[in-house]
Amino acid sequence: MSNLIITISREFGSGGRKIGALLAEKLDIPFYDKEIIQMTAEKSGLSPDFVARQEESSQRNFLFSIATGPYTGFSNPFPYDSGVSDQAYFSQTDILRELAAAGSCVIVGRCADYILRAEEKLLRVFITADPEARRRRIVAEYGLDEKGSADKIKKADKSRAAYVRRYTGEEWGDIHNYDLVINSDYTGIEGAADIILTALKARGLLN
């Protein structure tokens, strides 16, 4: 029987990571976010700092992706002398598939919704929030002023969109690419996690 996999894609400042962590706690299953950086570094031989930064570089390298097309579908990392950013992605792809095969889990970001789309028991969630709510959360968590928080949100969202477009050919945030879209400003963190649990039960993915 296939494992239960929940992927959490999110706008920066929407609380998606907290929602994913709470959901994993409620389900008593592993939660993966930044841990994947270290796993990818070990598999690829690249530094954790580089792996963590590679999503930001995708925006600058987007023109290259237009010429070559999406990079999904490779089970073997480092094909065709790809650059080190692509090496990190291929290694990360293998890591995500290994995690999905190992057991039920919640995974945040990293194109997991696309990479694991063939999983039988998969729920793909996108977390959004009103701009002002996102700014308030960023100010509270990072200590930035209003302008700094707005700039950080814009940069982070742009980088995430470019990363997804580069490696999947899809549009980040397109509601048609997800099974469930939640406005965390409306539901709160706890409410969002409970809605996901309800969706899992409705789809017959939970007893």
N, C-alpha and C positions, 0 to 999 in steps of 0.2 A: 504494500500500500504506500502511496506517495506521501510525502511529508507536507505539513501545512506551512506555507510560506506567505508572509505578509510583507510587502514592500511599501516603504513610506517615502514618497517624493514630497518636497515641500518648498514653499517660498521662504526666503531667509527672514527670520524673525517671526514666523508663524507658530513656533512651538512644536514643529513636527518631530524633532528629536525627543522631546519630553513625552510626547504622545506615544511614540514608538516604544520608549523605555517602559512607560506605564503599562502599555498593552502587553508587552512581553512579561512583565511582572504578573499581571492578571492571569495570563495564560500559562505561566511557569515554563517558559521556553526561552532559549538564548536570544539576546539582543546584540546586533552588530552594527556598529557605526565606525568610529575612529579605530576600533580594533583591526578593521580591514586594512588600514594603512600599514601597520606593522606586518601583517600577514603577507601583503603584496610586496613589501620591501624585501622580506626574507625570500620570497619565491623568485623575484626578479633580480635580486642582487643590487637594487637601487637603494638609495638612502630614504628613510621614512620622510624626511623633510621634502625631498624631491617628489615623492609620491603624493604628499599632501598638497604640493603646489601645482601639480600637473593639470588640475582642472582649470586653474586660472590661465594657463598657457594655451588652452584650447581655443580661446577667443582669438588670440593672435595668429594661430595656425589654421583658422577656419578655411581660408582660401585653398589651402592644400587639400582639405577634405572634400571640397567641391570637385576637385579634379580626380580624386581617387575613389570617392564614394564612401559609404559607411564601412566601418571596420569590423562589424559583427560577423559571426559565423566561423571564425577561426578557432579551432580547439587547441592549436599549437601556438604558443607565444613567439614573438619576434619573427614573423614571416617577412620575406621580401626586404630584408635589411631596413625595417621600419625604424623610425626614430625612437629615442628613449621614452618619450611621452607615450608612444604607442606600445612600447614594451610593458610599461606599467599597466596600461589598460588591458592588454592581453593576459597578463599575469592576474590582474584583478578579476577578470572574467572567469578564469579557472578557479580562483578562490571562491567566488560566489556560487559556482556550480557545485563545488565540493561542500560548501556549507549547506546548500539546499539538499544535497544527497545525504548528508550526515544526520539530519534531523529537522524537526519543525523549528522555525525561527522568524524573527522580525529583522528586516534589513532596511537601513536608511540610505537613500540616495544611490549614487554610483551606477546608474542605469540598470539597477537590479530588476526593475519592472519589465524592461525589454529583454535583458539577458536571460531571465528565468521565465519568459512568457509561455514556454511549453509545459511548465509544471502543471500537473493536474489540479492540485489544491492550492491555487494562487489567488490572493486578493491584492490588487494594486490600488493603493490609496494615495491621493494627493491632498496635502494640507495647505490651505490658503488662509488669509486673514486680511482685514481691512488695513490700508496703509498706515493709518494712525496707530492702530493697535500694534502693528509690527514695529513702528518707530518707538513706541513706549517700551516694548520688550527689549529692544536693542539698547536703548538708553539705560535701562535697569541692569542689563547683563554686562554691558561693555563700558558703561560710564561715559558714553559719548553725548555730545550736545545734539540738538535737533538736526542741524545741518549735517553733522558727522554721521548720525544714524541713517539719514536719508541717503547719503552718498554710499554708505556701506551696503545698504539694501540694494541700491541700484547696481552696484558693481557685482555683488554676489549673485543676484538673479541673472544678470547678463552672462556671467561666467558659466553658471549652471546651464543656461539655455544653449550656449555655444558648445559646451561639453556634450550635451545630449545630442545636439544636431550633428556634431562632428562624428560621433561614434555609432549613432543609430539611424540618422537621417530623419528622425522625427522631431516634432516641435514640443519642447518642454512646456508643461502646463496645459497642453491641449486636452480638454476634458474627455475626448474620445479615446485617449490612451490609458484611461484609468477606470476601475470598477466603481470607485467611490471617491467623491470630492467633498471635503469638509471645511467649513469656515470656522476656524478655532476661536475667532473673536466672538462668534455667536454661541458656540457650544462650551468653551472652556476646555482645558486639558483633559480633565476627568470625563467630561461629557463626550469629547471626541473619541476617547478610548472605548467608552461604552457603546457608542454608535458603531464602531468597527466590530465589536463583539456581537452586536445585534445583526450586522450584515453577514458575519461569518455563520451565525446560526441560521439566518434566512436562506443562505445558499447551501446549507447542509454540510458545512465544513467543520462544524462543532456539534458534539452530541448534546 
